[in-house]
Amino acid sequence: MFVVLELTHQPTQKITIEDYLHSLNVYDVEVKHAMIGDIEPMNGRKNMVVVWMTQKDEAFEAPGFQGMVYLIGSKKKKAALTEEIIAKMEEIYEP
């Protein structure tokens, strides 16, 4: 299973990311909500992308996306970001 780690202070956005993934027929993904202080044990984990609802930490060893679009973006921008996330997941997926 692939993990999308969402870093935010608004856990309701987790549902939005899941909804967009499901709308593109992606169901084998777990969306986890985490606070910045809780992510260090996941640093370097394979099969994970991070959606940063905060400032992106370039030192964190996992592919990441700036996710503010899920908070303030149009439906079109949310769908486009979701497609970028899925493309990255497919690129790095290791069963």
N, C-alpha and C positions, 0 to 999 in steps of 0.2 A: 504494500500500500504506500502511496505517495502522500507526503504531508505538505500542506500549505500552512505555514506558521504566520499568523497575523499578529502584528504588534500594534496595539492600540489601547486607548483608554475607554473605548466604546464597544463593548462586546456585542452589541446588536448588529454591528457590521459583519460579523461572522456569517450571519444568515444570508446577507447580500452576496458575499463571495460564493457561498455554497449554491445559492440560487442560480447565479450566473454559470457556475461549473455544470450544474445539472441541466441548465437550458441547452448546453452544448454536449449533452449526453456523457458527461464525465462524472462517474459515481464512485470510482475506486480511489477517492482522495479524501483524506481526513483534514478538515480545517480546524486548527487548534488556535485558540486565543491565548496570548501570553503577554506578560508585562516585560519590559526591558530587563529588569533584574532577574527574571526567571529563565532567560534564554541561553546562558553560558553553557550549560550541559549539552545543548543541542548544536553548539558551534562545530562546524566541520561534518555534520551529519549528511550522509548521502540520501538521495531521494527526498529532498526537501527544497522548497523555495520559500523565501520570506517576503511577505507583503508588509512593507514598512508604512504604518500610519503616522509615524514620527519621522524624525530625520534619519536618513539611511546611514547605517554604520558600514563603511567600506571595509573595515577590518574583520567583520563577521564573515566566516568562511562558508558561505552558501549563496547561491544566486538570489538576488533580491530585486524587488520592484517597489517604486514609490507608489503607495496605494491610496493617496488622498483622493484620487478619482472616485473611489467607492464612496467617499463622504460627500464630495461636492461636485462631481462630474455628471455629465449627461449620460443617458442610457447608452448612447452610441459609444462614448468614451469608456464606460464601464465594460461594455461588451468587447471592445478592442483590447483593453488591458487583460481581460480574462483570456482572450485568445493568445496574447503574448505569454501569459503564465503557462497555459497549456502547451504551447510550442516549446518553452524551456523545459517543462516537465518531460515531454517526449524526448528531448535532446539528451537529458541526463539520466533518464530512468534506467535503473538496474534492478531487474526482478530478483 
